[in-house]
Amino acid sequence: MNRRAFATLDRPYKNKTTLDLLNSLAVMKFSKIKPLVSAFPTLINMNNNAVNCLIKKTLFPVFCGGETIKQTIPTMRKFRESNIKTVLALAIEADVDELERKGTDAVSYTRKMVDDLKVCIDGASKFSDNFMAVKFTALVPPGLLKRWSFNLKKLQDHFELVSTDGLLSRSNVSLVQDAFPNLDASIFDKCDELSFSDITAAVSIFGPNAHQLILNDPLSVDADDIETFQLLLNEIKDICEYAQQKKVNLIMDAEHDYFTPAIDDIIIGLARKYPQGFIYQTYQMYLKTGFERMKRDLLRLEKEGVAMGVKLVRGAYMDHERHYAKMNGLASPINETLKQTNDQYNAAVEYLIANNVPLFIASHNEDSIAKACKLIGPNSNVRFGQLMGMQDSITFKLAQGGYNVYKYVPYGPVPVVMQYLYRRAQENREMMNRLDKDKRYILTELKTRSLFK
C-alpha cells in the first residue's frame, strides 16, 4: 500500500462501531471532570466488587482488550481489519513497596510470571509482526532494581567528577576505586581510555564482575541481590527465546526513573545476547537525560556490532517523578517545560531515522507524527503506535495512509490493571485539547451515520 500524506486523510473512525464511539465520548466527558479523575486513586484502593464492575463497564473496554487473551483476540482482529497491528501487554507492574523477594522465592514468582507472559506471546503470535510489551518490575524484584540503579547512578556521578571530556585513562582508574573500593582495575586492561559505557559494560549485572560495585551502604545492592539476579537470568532468557521462536518482537517498557539505570543495564545485556534487533528499549524524552542516555547506549552497541530497536515516548510517570523528587530532596528529573520535551522528542526522532535505527514512535502528538512522516523513506523501519483508547483518530489516519501503525493493547483482570487505567485517566486530563479534536472527528462520524443531525 502506497503511503499517503498523513494530514490529508479523513473519517478516521469509519471502521469503529457506533457503540464504541459513544463509549469513547462518555470517557472523554469523564476525563474533563477533574474531581472524578482526582478521586480515581481512592477508587483503586477501594478495590471492591462494585467499583470493579463500574470500571469494567466504563473505562475498561475503552482502554483494555479484555481480562484474558481469549477476550482480547477479537479486539486484535478488529484492529487488523483496519490495517492496525498490536503491541500486546499483560498489564502488570510493581513498585518498591511490593513484597521483597530474594533467592528461590524470587525465582518461583518470576517463573509464574514467565508462564503468563508466554500466554501473552502466544496471543501476539496469532497475527504477524506483532509485539509484546514487558515491564521488568514484573520479572525482577523492584527493590533489587532500585538498589542496582543506586550503584550505577553513584558510579556515573563519580565518573563524571573524575573524568575529562567523558574519558578516563586506565592509569587513573584508581580515582573510581576511591568510591568503589571493591573495583578491580585489572578488568580494564584492554582499554587505554575508558568511557562510562566501558566501565558499565565491564561491571554489568549480566557478567561476573557485578560484585565489584557492592558498597557498604544500605541503599546498595548486596551479594544476595546479585545472586538472585543470576538465578533469574534463566527465566528472563527463557521469555526472550520463546518470543524469538514465536516471531514476536519485544518492547521493554519504561518505568519509574529510579529503576532506569538497572533496566538499561539489563536490556543492553539482552541486546548483546540477542543481536537480531528484535528487542526494543524504551526511552522517555520528558527526562532531562533521555536523549543523551539513548545516544550513549546506541553508540556503545554500535561499537560492539549489536542492533537494538528504540521505542520513543514522552513519558507516563510525570506526577510521580516530580512528587518523589520533592519528597526526597532531589532535583526533578523531568524537563521544566513541555516545549523542552517536545523539542527533545522531535530531535530524537530525527537522530534515529537519520541513523537507520529500528524505531517505534509511540506518540499521541500529531505534530511530531506529521514531522516523522515527512522524514521516513519508502523502505523505512519506522513504526508508529498509540495506546488503545487514546488518539484513535491518529492511529486510523496512519493506517489509512499505509503507515506501519500499532495499538498498545493491555489486558488482565480489572483489579490488576487499575494502576494502568489511573495513568490513562491522568494522561487524558493532561491532553484534553488534543482529545477535543478526537471528539470532533467522532461527532462528524456519528453525523455521517445519521445520528445527532
Secondary structure, DSSP 4 states (H G I P E B T S, - for coil): -----GGG---TTTTS-HHHHHHHHHHHHHHT-HHHHHTHHHHHHH--HHHHHHHHHTHHHHH-SBSSHHHHHHHHHHHHTTT-EEEEEE-----TTSPP--HHHHHHHHHHHHHHHHHHHHHHTTSTT-EEEE-GGGTS-HHHHHHHHHHHHHHHHHHHHH-BTTBEEGGGTHHHHTT-TT--GGGGTT-SEE-HHHHHHHT-TTSTTGGGG--SSTTS--HHHHHHHHHHHHHHHHHHHHHHHTT-EEEE----GGGHHHHHHHHHHHHHHSTEEEEEEEEETTBTTHHHHHHHHHHHHHHTT-EEEEEEE--S-HHHHHHHHHHTT----B-SSHHHHHHHHHHHHHHHHHTT--EEEE---HHHHHHHHHH--TT--EEEEEETTSSHHHHHHHHHTT--EEEEEEES-TTTTHHHHHHHHHHHHHTHHHHHHHHHHHHHHHHHTT---
